Structure formats: C-alpha cells, structure tokens
Amino acid sequence: MYQLFNIFQVIQLYPRENVLKNTLLVLIMVCLGFVGLSRLMSPSLFKIVFRDFWSSKFYSESFSNSEIISPAAHVLLSLNLFISLNICMISVLHDNIDIQQLVFRLFLLFSLFFLIQQLNFRLSSFFLQNSDLRRNMSVITHQIWNFLGLIVLLLAIFILLNEQHTQTYTFIVYLTLFLLPFARIVKGLIYAKSNNYGWLYIILYLCTLEILPLVVLGKVFRELF
C-alpha cells in the first residue's frame, strides 16, 4: 500500500500534459492489441475490411466463409473504434474543458451513439417482423465500424505524435464522426432500394431512427463543448 502511495505521488510530479499523453498512448497500445488479435483471428483482416467498406454486398449476398471476419474480431474492432474515437476527441478538446468532465461527457455521448446505432434497426426489424433487415443492417454497421475504426486509430496516433498540427487534425476527426452515420445511411439506402423497399418506409425510418437521434446528440454535443 505504501508503494502505491509513492507511485501516486511520483505521478503527480509530472506535468498534467505528460500524464494525459502517456495515458492516451497506453490506450493506443490497447487498441493496437485489439487489432493484432483480430488479425490473428482473421489473417486477411485488412483486405476484408477495405473490401467490405466499399462493397455493396450484405448479409443476403454474403461472401464465402473464408472471406469474412469472425464475430470475436468484430467485437474487438468495435472496441477499437470506441476507444480511438475517445482518444481523438480528448486530444483535440482537452485544452477547452476540464479533463475529468471531458472524459465523462465523451464516454457518455459515444456510448449513447453506439447504443443508438445498434438499437434503431433492431427495433425496426422487430416491429416489421423482418429479420433480414436486422441481419443486413448489422453487416452494414460492422463494415463501416471496422474500416473507420482503423482510420480513427491511425488518426489518433498521428495526433499524439504531432501535437503541433492538432488544429488540422480536428477537422479530420469531425469529418470521420460525420462519416460514421452518413456512410451507414448511404449503404442502407443501397440495400433498401435493392430489396424494393418503398420510399415512404425508407424516409420514415431515416427521419425517426437515424437522423432524429443524431440531431439530438449533435445538439447535446454543442451545448457540452
């Protein structure tokens, strides 16, 4: 116990910026570990992730078993995206707000965003009694999360290693945040039209379950930051 107290005192002697940066670097290593484990589970991971993001094939037109990513790898890549997004946002916003409040607010907002992204199409599938909608939207979500998760991880590394260009990276971070829901809406529209869904149902789904939650979260984000 005495040794832990001494370690805590030593940490307090470091400048706040160094402690924050070192903590974020440790989280970067955790994310790299997640990606590495995913690569062990799926040897063609990077090829598959890149191909799936730009592909218009979904669950009903799935690739062969040798060309898909394992469920465990999907989980690890989703965790990578969640942590990497928090790292990027903390890196570009930590000068404007107390760090403890920043971490709490970002964790809460991203948790709500990820939860909404997983619940909205499942609710729609439940009420419409359409299991294909749930399966295909789940595949679309993973395709986008896996690819952008790797992009965000690289972005987080660049931000921490090149702090003098933080303002430039801020725009790229916000662009990536925009792409997360936008890419899913675009791929969702491709899937819906290829399966002859009526425009009335498509617009109703987009307005109530995709766009409205994002507008609410965007308003909360502007008020908090």
Secondary structure as GFF3:
##gff-version 3
##sequence-region A 1 225
A	DSSP	alpha_helix	2	13	.	.	.	ID=ss1
A	DSSP	alpha_helix	16	41	.	.	.	ID=ss2
A	DSSP	alpha_helix	45	54	.	.	.	ID=ss3
A	DSSP	three_ten_helix	59	61	.	.	.	ID=ss4
A	DSSP	three_ten_helix	65	67	.	.	.	ID=ss5
A	DSSP	alpha_helix	71	93	.	.	.	ID=ss6
A	DSSP	alpha_helix	99	128	.	.	.	ID=ss7
A	DSSP	alpha_helix	131	161	.	.	.	ID=ss8
A	DSSP	three_ten_helix	163	165	.	.	.	ID=ss9
A	DSSP	alpha_helix	166	194	.	.	.	ID=ss10
A	DSSP	alpha_helix	199	205	.	.	.	ID=ss11
A	DSSP	pi_helix	206	211	.	.	.	ID=ss12
A	DSSP	alpha_helix	212	224	.	.	.	ID=ss13
###
